């Protein structure tokens, strides 16, 4: 398995840990408000929903870390979780913000392409 592919998988996993932190712990704080373009009022109303969403991002990260931990024999684990990230990014890009296509979907697509090589 390519070292470059594994580095991209690691970066996608770390990105999702960061998203977890933003959504679960910083949603209504200045960093979260800025990252998601929220008003304090909206953030307060949606804090529980965001925390739940953050937890799902944590599961994506955990799956990618698991695939890295298992090593080269876990190609299908990495592909599965990158596909989940890609689908989430495409859906988010279509329904929430086009930025999500570049932040979430594109890195997952690059990881998948590198794993396919």
C-alpha positions in Angstrom: 0.0 0.0 0.0 1.3 3.4 -0.9 2.7 5.5 1.9 1.2 8.6 0.2 -2.3 6.9 0.2 -1.9 6.2 3.9 -0.9 9.8 4.6 -4.0 11.0 2.8 -6.1 8.6 4.8 -4.5 9.8 8.0 -5.2 13.5 7.0 -8.8 12.7 6.3 -9.1 11.0 9.6 -7.5 13.9 11.4 -9.8 16.3 9.6 -12.8 14.4 10.9 -11.5 14.5 14.4 -11.2 18.3 14.0 -14.8 18.5 12.6 -15.9 16.4 15.7 -14.3 18.9 18.0 -15.9 21.8 16.1 -19.4 20.3 16.1 -19.4 18.7 19.6 -17.5 21.2 21.7 -17.0 24.5 19.8 -20.3 24.8 18.0 -21.5 27.8 20.0 -18.0 29.2 20.7 -16.3 31.9 18.5 -14.3 29.3 16.5 -17.4 27.2 15.7 -19.5 30.2 14.9 -16.8 31.4 12.5 -16.2 28.0 10.9 -19.8 27.4 10.2 -21.0 31.0 9.7 -23.5 30.8 12.5 -25.3 33.3 14.7 -25.1 32.7 18.4 -28.8 32.3 18.5 -28.9 29.6 15.8 -25.9 27.8 17.4 -27.7 27.7 20.7 -30.8 26.2 19.1 -28.9 23.6 17.2 -26.2 22.7 19.6 -27.5 19.2 20.4 -28.0 18.4 16.7 -24.5 19.5 15.9 -23.0 17.4 18.7 -24.8 14.4 17.2 -23.4 15.2 13.8 -20.0 15.6 15.3 -20.2 12.1 16.8 -20.9 10.7 13.3 -17.7 12.4 12.1 -15.9 10.8 14.9 -17.0 7.4 13.8 -15.7 8.1 10.3 -12.4 9.1 11.8 -12.3 6.0 14.0 -12.9 3.8 10.9 -10.1 5.4 9.0 -7.7 5.1 12.0 -8.8 1.4 12.3 -7.9 0.8 8.7 -4.5 2.4 9.2 -3.9 0.4 12.3 -4.8 -2.9 10.5 -2.2 -2.1 7.8 -2.1 -3.1 4.2 -4.5 -6.0 4.7 -7.3 -3.5 5.5 -7.6 -2.0 2.0 -11.3 -2.6 2.0 -11.8 -0.9 5.4 -10.1 2.2 4.2 -12.1 2.2 1.0 -15.4 1.7 2.8 -14.8 4.6 5.2 -13.4 6.9 2.5 -16.6 6.1 0.5 -18.7 7.1 3.5 -16.8 10.3 3.8 -17.2 11.0 0.1 -20.9 10.4 0.2 -21.3 12.6 3.3 -19.3 15.3 1.5 -21.3 15.1 -1.7 -24.6 15.2 0.3 -23.3 18.1 2.4 -22.1 19.9 -0.7 -25.5 19.5 -2.4 -27.6 20.4 0.7 -25.6 22.7 3.0 -22.6 24.4 1.5 -20.5 23.9 -1.7 -17.4 24.4 0.5 -18.0 20.9 1.9 -17.2 19.4 -1.6 -13.7 20.8 -1.2 -13.2 20.3 2.5 -14.6 16.8 2.8 -15.5 15.1 -0.5 -12.3 16.1 -2.5 -9.8 14.7 0.1 -11.8 11.5 0.3 -11.8 11.2 -3.5 -8.1 11.8 -3.6 -7.6 9.1 -1.0 -9.7 6.7 -2.9 -7.8 7.4 -6.1 -4.5 6.8 -4.4 -5.7 3.5 -2.8 -6.8 2.4 -6.3 -3.2 2.9 -7.7 
